Amino acid sequence: MVKYFPPPYRIKMIEPIKLPSVERRNQAIKEANYNLFNLNSEDIFIDLLTDSGTGAMSDKQWASLMVGDESYANAKSFYRLKSVVTDLTGFSEIIPTHQGRAAENILFGYILKDKPHSFVVSNQSFDTTVGHILYNKAYPKDLVVQESKEIDTTLPFKGNMDIKRLRELLETEHQNVSVITMVLTNNAGGGQPASIENLREVSMLARQYSIPFFIDASRVIENAYFIQQRENGFREKNLKTILHEMFDLADGMWMSAKKDAYVNIGGLIALNNKTFSDHLRDRLILFEGFPTYGGLAGRDLEAMATGLSEAVEGDVIAHRINQVEFLVNRLHEEGIPVVLPAGGHAAFIDAGKFLPHIPPNQFPAQALAVELYLQGGIRSVEIGSLMFGHQEGDRFIPAPLELLRLTIPRRVYEKAHFEFIIDTLLSIKKEKDKIKGYEITEESELLRHFTCKLRPLD
Ligand SMILES: Cc1ncc(COP(=O)(O)O)c(C=O)c1O
């Protein structure tokens, strides 16, 4: 049994939340056409939709907002952020953006400019990254280790790149690979980390074939924590040292600061190559803003700098991983099928296994998401055939797994909230055979899960 340790902070300000009445929840989900993205936040008790930008800032971060320098050009807040990021990463060229996908727009728009039909090879590109790769007429190629798809295989680094497949690909196709990336941790694959050993091998191959190697560092401090805890030889090293070892292997990084920098909005790119970074700045001015603010206010830069400095101290990250582990392990002990081991930012329930009577084309994870809302006012997110399934002629092609993601916002919920989530799932488990599937009544051509309308089947 994983022990839940007290958080390394106490509460100074609160935001009231309320469990709406059963009648209101029934009404609200109907009004939302059974799509939880359409629910108003006021109708939600515990919101586990995402960990992106939903965390609580610290007192020092809030104080940082007040000293934000709002000068258009060369504000001192930029130089503070630059010095923090350089100190953490070793990279000297720092480019702020308003969030992760803005960094992707700047970076991939430049890297892929003259390389249509090339490959962006990754352990597993996140969906906004995939969007930018395709938008630039290139192709994502994911080579995450096979074990990443096996929910019960408890390996420490299920976010690793499959080195054998990478080597084989590069032997025959290296001239068609425009960039290699590692997403740390692997959001699309359950928040699983990669090891330094794996990063070293990726880096060696990238250097052997002179292909740029970038890290998607959105949750890189969580990844560094997993390396410290799980990889031989790292127990005694602090997170900053581990981050340096990771970034020394890469040519650069980009990040959505809405995760490990503990801010509600922000992003950045960091690298060493001055010429390369000047090209990125040209695009930054076009799409985001002047190079020293990049689509953010001076106060946002300050909050990001403070958030990163605090996160790398490690105790807040350790508590967060402990929370996720507690939730995942309790669900596992209670016989609810979950992806193992616990990743960094969410628990993933295998709804396909939990509700075997609902076929993939009736969206078992969505059915569970609706039930979790109806019974507990809890919003979660389907990561299954509603998100990734599609029709090929008459044939329905399901997602590889029917997952329900319970994503944990940073520093927001307490142990009692987790107990409530577990109790609600246990009460659902008792009558789970009665849960019915859903059909889509209206959908958009792209990314249908955000806006589609659904109907319960009789
Ligand atoms: C791994 C990863 N990369 C990129 C992004 C995109 O970042 P943003 O939502 O800030 O645009 C996300 C967001 O969830 C992410 O998890």
The ligand as an ORCA input file, in Angstrom:
! r2SCAN-3c Opt
* xyz 0 1
  C       3.859     16.679    -23.827
  C       3.132     17.914    -24.261
  N       3.629     18.667    -25.256
  C       3.002     19.774    -25.667
  C       1.800     20.185    -25.129
  C       1.104     21.419    -25.643
  O       1.170     22.426    -24.698
  P       0.061     23.581    -24.549
  O      -1.194     22.927    -24.102
  O       0.658     24.509    -23.554
  O      -0.074     24.215    -25.888
  C       1.238     19.426    -24.096
  C      -0.045     19.826    -23.489
  O      -0.717     19.105    -22.823
  C       1.930     18.261    -23.651
  O       1.439     17.491    -22.669
*
